[in-house]
Amino acid sequence: MIIKRQISAVEKKFKAAKNAAALSEMRYDKGVVSFLEVLDTQRELFAVELELSETKQEFYNAYVKLYKALGGGWISKEASEKIPNFHENLFKKN
């Protein structure tokens, strides 16, 4: 589960970037730093957010490819409703 570890690492990176952006805004409000620092931390936050989105997309694409490779197909809505908690357990984190 390398991709899951990557997602976890990028989620931590995202949380740190979000905190850094909030701190830089607070520092700007107090007059400690210039607005350039705020913009820089926001740029970094958006870059990490994009990285997280791409990493999650990679995971879901791999999941679908594996499912298809193992002979899986798409389950109908009616069939999925007969299976308890089908959608909740589909991408459950272990």
BADREN-497597 format. One record per atom (N, C-alpha, C): residue number from 1; residue in three letters; atom name; x, y, z. Coordinates in pm, whole numbers, padded with zeros to 5 digits, always signed. Each point is the difference from the previous one (the first is absolute). Layout:
<pts>
+-----+---------+-------+--------+--------+--------+
! num ! residuo ! atomo !     xx !     yy !     zz !
+-----+---------+-------+--------+--------+--------+
! NUM !     ala !    CA !      X !      Y !      Z !
...
+-----+---------+-------+--------+--------+--------+
</pts>
This chain:
<pts>
+-----+---------+-------+--------+--------+--------+
! num ! residuo ! atomo !     xx !     yy !     zz !
+-----+---------+-------+--------+--------+--------+
!   1 !     met !     N ! +00081 ! -00119 ! +00000 !
!   1 !     met !    CA ! -00081 ! +00119 ! +00000 !
!   1 !     met !     C ! +00087 ! +00126 ! +00000 !
!   2 !     ile !     N ! +00086 ! +00008 ! -00096 !
!   2 !     ile !    CA ! +00089 ! +00115 ! -00011 !
!   2 !     ile !     C ! -00078 ! +00129 ! -00023 !
!   3 !     ile !     N ! -00102 ! -00008 ! -00084 !
!   3 !     ile !    CA ! -00077 ! +00121 ! -00031 !
!   3 !     ile !     C ! -00070 ! +00052 ! +00125 !
!   4 !     lys !     N ! -00050 ! -00090 ! +00084 !
!   4 !     lys !    CA ! -00066 ! +00045 ! +00124 !
!   4 !     lys !     C ! +00099 ! +00072 ! +00091 !
!   5 !     arg !     N ! +00124 ! -00048 ! +00002 !
!   5 !     arg !    CA ! +00102 ! +00068 ! +00080 !
!   5 !     arg !     C ! +00031 ! +00137 ! -00059 !
!   6 !     gln !     N ! +00002 ! +00006 ! -00132 !
!   6 !     gln !    CA ! +00023 ! +00129 ! -00066 !
!   6 !     gln !     C ! -00113 ! +00098 ! +00032 !
!   7 !     ile !     N ! -00123 ! -00049 ! -00004 !
!   7 !     ile !    CA ! -00114 ! +00086 ! +00032 !
!   7 !     ile !     C ! +00012 ! +00051 ! +00143 !
!   8 !     ser !     N ! +00035 ! -00090 ! +00091 !
!   8 !     ser !    CA ! +00015 ! +00040 ! +00140 !
!   8 !     ser !     C ! +00108 ! +00106 ! +00017 !
!   9 !     ala !     N ! +00112 ! -00019 ! -00070 !
!   9 !     ala !    CA ! +00110 ! +00096 ! +00009 !
!   9 !     ala !     C ! -00041 ! +00136 ! -00058 !
!  10 !     val !     N ! -00070 ! -00002 ! -00112 !
!  10 !     val !    CA ! -00041 ! +00126 ! -00062 !
!  10 !     val !     C ! -00109 ! +00067 ! +00084 !
!  11 !     glu !     N ! -00085 ! -00079 ! +00065 !
!  11 !     glu !    CA ! -00101 ! +00059 ! +00090 !
!  11 !     glu !     C ! +00068 ! +00073 ! +00115 !
!  12 !     lys !     N ! +00107 ! -00057 ! +00054 !
!  12 !     lys !    CA ! +00075 ! +00067 ! +00107 !
!  12 !     lys !     C ! +00065 ! +00127 ! -00053 !
!  13 !     lys !     N ! +00053 ! -00009 ! -00121 !
!  13 !     lys !    CA ! +00061 ! +00116 ! -00064 !
!  13 !     lys !     C ! -00104 ! +00110 ! -00023 !
!  14 !     phe !     N ! -00120 ! -00040 ! -00039 !
!  14 !     phe !    CA ! -00109 ! +00095 ! -00022 !
!  14 !     phe !     C ! -00038 ! +00070 ! +00130 !
!  15 !     lys !     N ! -00010 ! -00079 ! +00107 !
!  15 !     lys !    CA ! -00035 ! +00057 ! +00130 !
!  15 !     lys !     C ! +00105 ! +00102 ! +00044 !
!  16 !     ala !     N ! +00127 ! -00034 ! -00021 !
!  16 !     ala !    CA ! +00108 ! +00092 ! +00037 !
!  16 !     ala !     C ! -00005 ! +00127 ! -00085 !
!  17 !     ala !     N ! -00026 ! -00015 ! -00129 !
!  17 !     ala !    CA ! -00008 ! +00117 ! -00088 !
!  17 !     ala !     C ! -00119 ! +00088 ! +00037 !
!  18 !     lys !     N ! -00109 ! -00063 ! +00040 !
!  18 !     lys !    CA ! -00119 ! +00075 ! +00041 !
!  18 !     lys !     C ! +00030 ! +00081 ! +00127 !
!  19 !     asn !     N ! +00069 ! -00064 ! +00094 !
!  19 !     asn !    CA ! +00039 ! +00070 ! +00123 !
!  19 !     asn !     C ! +00097 ! +00115 ! -00031 !
!  20 !     ala !     N ! +00094 ! -00025 ! -00090 !
!  20 !     ala !    CA ! +00097 ! +00103 ! -00036 !
!  20 !     ala !     C ! -00070 ! +00120 ! -00064 !
!  21 !     ala !     N ! -00099 ! -00028 ! -00085 !
!  21 !     ala !    CA ! -00074 ! +00109 ! -00064 !
!  21 !     ala !     C ! -00077 ! +00082 ! +00103 !
!  22 !     ala !     N ! -00062 ! -00070 ! +00094 !
!  22 !     ala !    CA ! -00076 ! +00070 ! +00105 !
!  22 !     ala !     C ! +00094 ! +00084 ! +00087 !
!  23 !     leu !     N ! +00115 ! -00056 ! +00033 !
!  23 !     leu !    CA ! +00096 ! +00075 ! +00082 !
!  23 !     leu !     C ! +00054 ! +00122 ! -00073 !
!  24 !     ser !     N ! +00027 ! -00015 ! -00128 !
!  24 !     ser !    CA ! +00053 ! +00115 ! -00074 !
!  24 !     ser !     C ! -00105 ! +00110 ! -00011 !
!  25 !     glu !     N ! -00128 ! -00038 ! -00010 !
!  25 !     glu !    CA ! -00106 ! +00101 ! -00003 !
!  25 !     glu !     C ! -00009 ! +00072 ! +00135 !
!  26 !     met !     N ! +00014 ! -00076 ! +00108 !
!  26 !     met !    CA ! -00002 ! +00062 ! +00133 !
!  26 !     met !     C ! +00119 ! +00094 ! +00017 !
!  27 !     arg !     N ! +00116 ! -00043 ! -00047 !
!  27 !     arg !    CA ! +00120 ! +00083 ! +00011 !
!  27 !     arg !     C ! -00014 ! +00127 ! -00084 !
!  28 !     tyr !     N ! -00065 ! -00014 ! -00116 !
!  28 !     tyr !    CA ! -00023 ! +00118 ! -00085 !
!  28 !     tyr !     C ! -00095 ! +00098 ! +00069 !
!  29 !     asp !     N ! -00106 ! -00056 ! +00060 !
!  29 !     asp !    CA ! -00096 ! +00085 ! +00071 !
!  29 !     asp !     C ! +00065 ! +00078 ! +00114 !
!  30 !     lys !     N ! +00102 ! -00059 ! +00061 !
!  30 !     lys !    CA ! +00072 ! +00067 ! +00110 !
!  30 !     lys !     C ! +00110 ! +00092 ! -00051 !
!  31 !     gly !     N ! +00024 ! -00002 ! -00132 !
!  31 !     gly !    CA ! +00101 ! +00088 ! -00057 !
!  31 !     gly !     C ! +00142 ! -00054 ! +00008 !
!  32 !     val !     N ! +00014 ! -00129 ! +00024 !
!  32 !     val !    CA ! +00132 ! -00059 ! +00015 !
!  32 !     val !     C ! +00064 ! -00033 ! -00135 !
!  33 !     val !     N ! -00081 ! -00042 ! -00096 !
!  33 !     val !    CA ! +00053 ! -00039 ! -00131 !
!  33 !     val !     C ! -00073 ! +00074 ! -00111 !
!  34 !     ser !     N ! +00057 ! -00006 ! -00118 !
!  34 !     ser !    CA ! -00064 ! +00064 ! -00115 !
!  34 !     ser !     C ! -00104 ! -00094 ! -00061 !
!  35 !     phe !     N ! -00082 ! +00058 ! -00086 !
!  35 !     phe !    CA ! -00104 ! -00079 ! -00064 !
!  35 !     phe !     C ! +00060 ! -00103 ! -00095 !
!  36 !     leu !     N ! +00122 ! +00022 ! -00041 !
!  36 !     leu !    CA ! +00069 ! -00095 ! -00088 !
!  36 !     leu !     C ! +00013 ! -00136 ! +00067 !
!  37 !     glu !     N ! +00027 ! -00001 ! +00130 !
!  37 !     glu !    CA ! +00010 ! -00128 ! +00072 !
!  37 !     glu !     C ! -00136 ! -00070 ! +00004 !
!  38 !     val !     N ! -00106 ! +00076 ! +00017 !
!  38 !     val !    CA ! -00135 ! -00058 ! +00000 !
!  38 !     val !     C ! -00028 ! -00065 ! -00135 !
!  39 !     leu !     N ! +00031 ! +00072 ! -00106 !
!  39 !     leu !    CA ! -00022 ! -00054 ! -00134 !
!  39 !     leu !     C ! +00085 ! -00125 ! -00024 !
!  40 !     asp !     N ! +00121 ! +00002 ! +00049 !
!  40 !     asp !    CA ! +00089 ! -00115 ! -00019 !
!  40 !     asp !     C ! -00052 ! -00123 ! +00073 !
!  41 !     thr !     N ! -00048 ! +00017 ! +00122 !
!  41 !     thr !    CA ! -00053 ! -00116 ! +00074 !
!  41 !     thr !     C ! -00131 ! -00048 ! -00062 !
!  42 !     gln !     N ! -00080 ! +00090 ! -00053 !
!  42 !     gln !    CA ! -00123 ! -00041 ! -00068 !
!  42 !     gln !     C ! +00032 ! -00077 ! -00128 !
!  43 !     arg !     N ! +00103 ! +00045 ! -00071 !
!  43 !     arg !    CA ! +00042 ! -00071 ! -00121 !
!  43 !     arg !     C ! +00045 ! -00141 ! +00035 !
!  44 !     glu !     N ! +00075 ! -00013 ! +00107 !
!  44 !     glu !    CA ! +00046 ! -00132 ! +00044 !
!  44 !     glu !     C ! -00119 ! -00087 ! +00041 !
!  45 !     leu !     N ! -00097 ! +00059 ! +00068 !
!  45 !     leu !    CA ! -00120 ! -00074 ! +00040 !
!  45 !     leu !     C ! -00074 ! -00052 ! -00122 !
!  46 !     phe !     N ! -00017 ! +00083 ! -00100 !
!  46 !     phe !    CA ! -00071 ! -00044 ! -00121 !
!  46 !     phe !     C ! +00078 ! -00109 ! -00073 !
!  47 !     ala !     N ! +00132 ! +00010 ! -00001 !
!  47 !     ala !    CA ! +00083 ! -00102 ! -00064 !
!  47 !     ala !     C ! -00015 ! -00135 ! +00071 !
!  48 !     val !     N ! -00002 ! +00003 ! +00132 !
!  48 !     val !    CA ! -00014 ! -00124 ! +00077 !
!  48 !     val !     C ! -00141 ! -00056 ! -00016 !
!  49 !     glu !     N ! -00098 ! +00088 ! -00007 !
!  49 !     glu !    CA ! -00138 ! -00044 ! -00021 !
!  49 !     glu !     C ! -00014 ! -00070 ! -00135 !
!  50 !     leu !     N ! +00065 ! +00054 ! -00100 !
!  50 !     leu !    CA ! +00000 ! -00063 ! -00133 !
!  50 !     leu !     C ! +00071 ! -00135 ! +00006 !
!  51 !     glu !     N ! +00112 ! -00005 ! +00070 !
!  51 !     glu !    CA ! +00074 ! -00126 ! +00015 !
!  51 !     glu !     C ! -00086 ! -00106 ! +00069 !
!  52 !     leu !     N ! -00074 ! +00039 ! +00101 !
!  52 !     leu !    CA ! -00088 ! -00092 ! +00071 !
!  52 !     leu !     C ! -00109 ! -00052 ! -00093 !
!  53 !     ser !     N ! -00058 ! +00089 ! -00075 !
!  53 !     ser !    CA ! -00105 ! -00039 ! -00095 !
!  53 !     ser !     C ! +00054 ! -00098 ! -00104 !
!  54 !     glu !     N ! +00118 ! +00027 ! -00051 !
!  54 !     glu !    CA ! +00060 ! -00088 ! -00100 !
!  54 !     glu !     C ! +00035 ! -00136 ! +00059 !
!  55 !     thr !     N ! +00047 ! -00002 ! +00123 !
!  55 !     thr !    CA ! +00035 ! -00126 ! +00065 !
!  55 !     thr !     C ! -00124 ! -00084 ! +00024 !
!  56 !     lys !     N ! -00108 ! +00064 ! +00043 !
!  56 !     lys !    CA ! -00126 ! -00074 ! +00020 !
!  56 !     lys !     C ! -00053 ! -00052 ! -00133 !
!  57 !     gln !     N ! +00012 ! +00080 ! -00104 !
!  57 !     gln !    CA ! -00045 ! -00044 ! -00132 !
!  57 !     gln !     C ! +00081 ! -00122 ! -00044 !
!  58 !     glu !     N ! +00129 ! +00001 ! +00026 !
!  58 !     glu !    CA ! +00086 ! -00114 ! -00033 !
!  58 !     glu !     C ! -00047 ! -00126 ! +00072 !
!  59 !     phe !     N ! -00038 ! +00014 ! +00127 !
!  59 !     phe !    CA ! -00049 ! -00113 ! +00077 !
!  59 !     phe !     C ! -00129 ! -00056 ! -00060 !
!  60 !     tyr !     N ! -00094 ! +00089 ! -00029 !
!  60 !     tyr !    CA ! -00128 ! -00047 ! -00054 !
!  60 !     tyr !     C ! +00017 ! -00061 ! -00139 !
!  61 !     asn !     N ! +00087 ! +00057 ! -00081 !
!  61 !     asn !    CA ! +00027 ! -00059 ! -00132 !
!  61 !     asn !     C ! +00060 ! -00140 ! +00013 !
!  62 !     ala !     N ! +00092 ! -00016 ! +00094 !
!  62 !     ala !    CA ! +00062 ! -00131 ! +00022 !
!  62 !     ala !     C ! -00104 ! -00100 ! +00050 !
!  63 !     tyr !     N ! -00089 ! +00046 ! +00084 !
!  63 !     tyr !    CA ! -00105 ! -00087 ! +00054 !
!  63 !     tyr !     C ! -00090 ! -00050 ! -00113 !
!  64 !     val !     N ! -00039 ! +00090 ! -00088 !
!  64 !     val !    CA ! -00087 ! -00038 ! -00112 !
!  64 !     val !     C ! +00074 ! -00094 ! -00095 !
!  65 !     lys !     N ! +00127 ! +00028 ! -00028 !
!  65 !     lys !    CA ! +00078 ! -00088 ! -00088 !
!  65 !     lys !     C ! +00012 ! -00140 ! +00059 !
!  66 !     leu !     N ! +00025 ! -00008 ! +00129 !
!  66 !     leu !    CA ! +00010 ! -00130 ! +00066 !
!  66 !     leu !     C ! -00133 ! -00073 ! -00007 !
!  67 !     tyr !     N ! -00105 ! +00071 ! +00028 !
!  67 !     tyr !    CA ! -00134 ! -00059 ! -00002 !
!  67 !     tyr !     C ! -00032 ! -00056 ! -00138 !
!  68 !     lys !     N ! +00031 ! +00076 ! -00103 !
!  68 !     lys !    CA ! -00025 ! -00046 ! -00137 !
!  68 !     lys !     C ! +00090 ! -00117 ! -00036 !
!  69 !     ala !     N ! +00126 ! +00005 ! +00043 !
!  69 !     ala !    CA ! +00095 ! -00107 ! -00030 !
!  69 !     ala !     C ! -00041 ! -00132 ! +00063 !
!  70 !     leu !     N ! -00068 ! +00009 ! +00113 !
!  70 !     leu !    CA ! -00045 ! -00121 ! +00068 !
!  70 !     leu !     C ! -00135 ! -00048 ! -00052 !
!  71 !     gly !     N ! -00047 ! +00062 ! -00107 !
!  71 !     gly !    CA ! -00124 ! -00044 ! -00062 !
!  71 !     gly !     C ! -00124 ! +00067 ! +00054 !
!  72 !     gly !     N ! +00019 ! +00103 ! +00077 !
!  72 !     gly !    CA ! -00114 ! +00069 ! +00057 !
!  72 !     gly !     C ! -00069 ! +00087 ! -00102 !
!  73 !     gly !     N ! -00123 ! +00025 ! +00026 !
!  73 !     gly !    CA ! -00078 ! +00090 ! -00084 !
!  73 !     gly !     C ! -00070 ! +00099 ! +00090 !
!  74 !     trp !     N ! -00089 ! +00074 ! -00058 !
!  74 !     trp !    CA ! -00073 ! +00098 ! +00079 !
!  74 !     trp !     C ! -00122 ! -00066 ! +00059 !
!  75 !     ile !     N ! -00024 ! +00026 ! +00125 !
!  75 !     ile !    CA ! -00115 ! -00056 ! +00069 !
!  75 !     ile !     C ! -00116 ! +00098 ! -00013 !
!  76 !     ser !     N ! -00117 ! -00053 ! -00025 !
!  76 !     ser !    CA ! -00116 ! +00087 ! -00018 !
!  76 !     ser !     C ! -00041 ! +00060 ! +00133 !
!  77 !     lys !     N ! -00075 ! +00107 ! -00008 !
!  77 !     lys !    CA ! -00046 ! +00068 ! +00121 !
!  77 !     lys !     C ! -00088 ! -00093 ! +00082 !
!  78 !     glu !     N ! -00084 ! -00076 ! -00067 !
!  78 !     glu !    CA ! -00090 ! -00092 ! +00069 !
!  78 !     glu !     C ! +00080 ! -00108 ! +00074 !
!  79 !     ala !     N ! +00102 ! -00052 ! -00065 !
!  79 !     ala !    CA ! +00082 ! -00104 ! +00063 !
!  79 !     ala !     C ! +00079 ! +00056 ! +00118 !
!  80 !     ser !     N ! +00051 ! +00121 ! -00015 !
!  80 !     ser !    CA ! +00077 ! +00060 ! +00110 !
!  80 !     ser !     C ! -00088 ! +00030 ! +00120 !
!  81 !     glu !     N ! -00127 ! +00028 ! -00023 !
!  81 !     glu !    CA ! -00091 ! +00027 ! +00111 !
!  81 !     glu !     C ! -00031 ! -00125 ! +00080 !
!  82 !     lys !     N ! +00017 ! -00116 ! -00061 !
!  82 !     lys !    CA ! -00025 ! -00127 ! +00070 !
!  82 !     lys !     C ! +00116 ! -00037 ! +00092 !
!  83 !     ile !     N ! +00118 ! +00058 ! -00025 !
!  83 !     ile !    CA ! +00118 ! -00029 ! +00081 !
!  83 !     ile !     C ! +00009 ! +00105 ! +00110 !
!  84 !     pro !     N ! -00005 ! -00042 ! +00128 !
!  84 !     pro !    CA ! +00004 ! +00097 ! +00109 !
!  84 !     pro !     C ! +00129 ! +00083 ! +00000 !
!  85 !     asn !     N ! -00013 ! +00130 ! +00013 !
!  85 !     asn !    CA ! +00113 ! +00093 ! +00010 !
!  85 !     asn !     C ! +00097 ! -00012 ! -00117 !
!  86 !     phe !     N ! -00050 ! -00030 ! -00118 !
!  86 !     phe !    CA ! +00087 ! -00020 ! -00117 !
!  86 !     phe !     C ! +00085 ! +00124 ! -00027 !
!  87 !     his !     N ! -00063 ! +00115 ! -00010 !
!  87 !     his !    CA ! +00074 ! +00122 ! -00036 !
!  87 !     his !     C ! +00090 ! +00047 ! +00113 !
!  88 !     glu !     N ! -00040 ! -00020 ! +00124 !
!  88 !     glu !    CA ! +00083 ! +00043 ! +00112 !
!  88 !     glu !     C ! +00128 ! -00083 ! +00010 !
!  89 !     asn !     N ! -00008 ! -00127 ! -00034 !
!  89 !     asn !    CA ! +00115 ! -00089 ! +00013 !
!  89 !     asn !     C ! +00087 ! -00006 ! -00125 !
!  90 !     leu !     N ! -00046 ! +00061 ! -00108 !
!  90 !     leu !    CA ! +00071 ! -00010 ! -00127 !
!  90 !     leu !     C ! +00142 ! +00055 ! +00009 !
!  91 !     phe !     N ! +00016 ! +00117 ! +00060 !
!  91 !     phe !    CA ! +00132 ! +00061 ! +00010 !
!  91 !     phe !     C ! +00040 ! +00020 ! +00145 !
!  92 !     lys !     N ! -00041 ! -00090 ! +00084 !
!  92 !     lys !    CA ! +00028 ! +00010 ! +00143 !
!  92 !     lys !     C ! +00150 ! -00007 ! +00025 !
!  93 !     lys !     N ! +00049 ! +00091 ! +00085 !
!  93 !     lys !    CA ! +00142 ! +00000 ! +00035 !
!  93 !     lys !     C ! +00025 ! -00110 ! +00102 !
!  94 !     asn !     N ! +00109 ! -00070 ! -00019 !
!  94 !     asn !    CA ! +00037 ! -00107 ! +00094 !
!  94 !     asn !     C ! +00100 ! +00050 ! +00099 !
+-----+---------+-------+--------+--------+--------+
</pts>
